């Protein structure tokens, strides 16, 4: 016969062990030993980038573990990542959070990623540590390598592109990190290099490139370049993001907003 839930949640105290709730076959439990090894010394590496006074900050290892969760499960939004860690027992266990521990606010990730994480180059160091761990485990054969690139859309509207002469970089709303890095790159550029300033740039993300690929729409984007070991594990050995520089021949009877544009030359 059909059953019925009869519990009235009248129990006052519960004995709950989070460690026992995560099965041995779970992905996060399987990778946790390697992650723990890779994160050894991360606090010491980041210590010079923290102030010696003030209130204690969020543990950087906690934030990095949360970002690893987001990478493993395809959670690109940091706001959503915080919500998932709040509710998911396995995520809490991997991040070393107890049931009543508070999950960091999503804004904390942006502040640290553009601040101390960027200045310390900690992500590059952790990436190198992961590659070394893969080599020690015999996952990298080193007999052949492949290079692949993907076009990633930038967080910049393709409808607001302007020529460099149209933009006043001195106005307060243009004094952003992305603009400062773009202008610094131009100042430090080799004057003898055969490079051209792009015809169309984004006022909010000038480092991105106005590009089109295959039959896709024209957009501002970056090229995500991978160096991959050709062994069975296909371990990514290096990665670098660059302004997307692709070319697609223009087609007839295409509107100006949809017409592919050459972005060769770059800045």
Buried (B, 14 or more C-beta within 10 A) or exposed (E): EEEEEEEEEEEEEEEEEBEEEBEEEBEBBEBBEBBEEBBEEBEEBBEEBBEEEEEEBBBBBBBBBBBBBBEEBEBEEBEEBBBBBEEBEBBBBBBBBEEEEEBBEBEBBEEBBEEBBEEBEBEEBBBEBBBEBBBEEEBBBEEEEEEEBEBEBBEBEBEEBEEBEEBEEEEEEBEBEBBEEBEEEEEEEEEEEEEEEBBBBBBBBBBBBBBBBEEEEBBBBBBBBBBBBEBEBEBBBBEEEEBBBBEBEEEEEEEEEEBBBBBEEEB
